[in-house]
Amino acid sequence: MDNVSIVVESLDDAITFFLEIGLKLEGRAVIEGEWSGRVTGVHGQRVEIAMMVTPDGHSRIELSKFLTPPVVSDHRNAPVNALGYLRVMFTVADIDELVARLIEKHGAQLVGEVVQYENSYKLCYIRGTEGLLIGLAEELGKK
């Protein structure tokens, strides 16, 4: 997999949020032109993107802010059992510390609660900046 794309309203807020999770900003650019509309099927598009990369360099999130045309639908508040792409999950070192930081600094909300699955993982879902659903997983015994 090369990347997952997430459309946002505020590129700056989304970048700051994903930096907090531990991703790094790899680059930022405006994508436009006839060729880009041929790829996406959205002709006349002008999109500002920011590419975020995980610390291991293996995975990326492409944050996209559509300048033109306007966004046509909003799935950010869909429940976890909705059809389609829903969330991205990240492995973290200390889930409790990160959740507290995301709540304090970014107004994130815990969807359910932080739970432990057997002796393997601590897991949770949060609603981050712009209501994006994000999964967090801490592998136990890896500290």
Buried (B, 14 or more C-beta within 10 A) or exposed (E): EEEBBBBBEEBEBBBBBBEBBBBEBBEEEEBBEEEBBEEEEBEEBBBBBBBBBBEEEEBBBBBBBBEEEEEEEEEBEBEEEEEEEBBBEBBBEEBEEBBEBBBEEBEBEBBEEBEEEEEEBBBBBBBBBBEBBBBBBBEEEEE
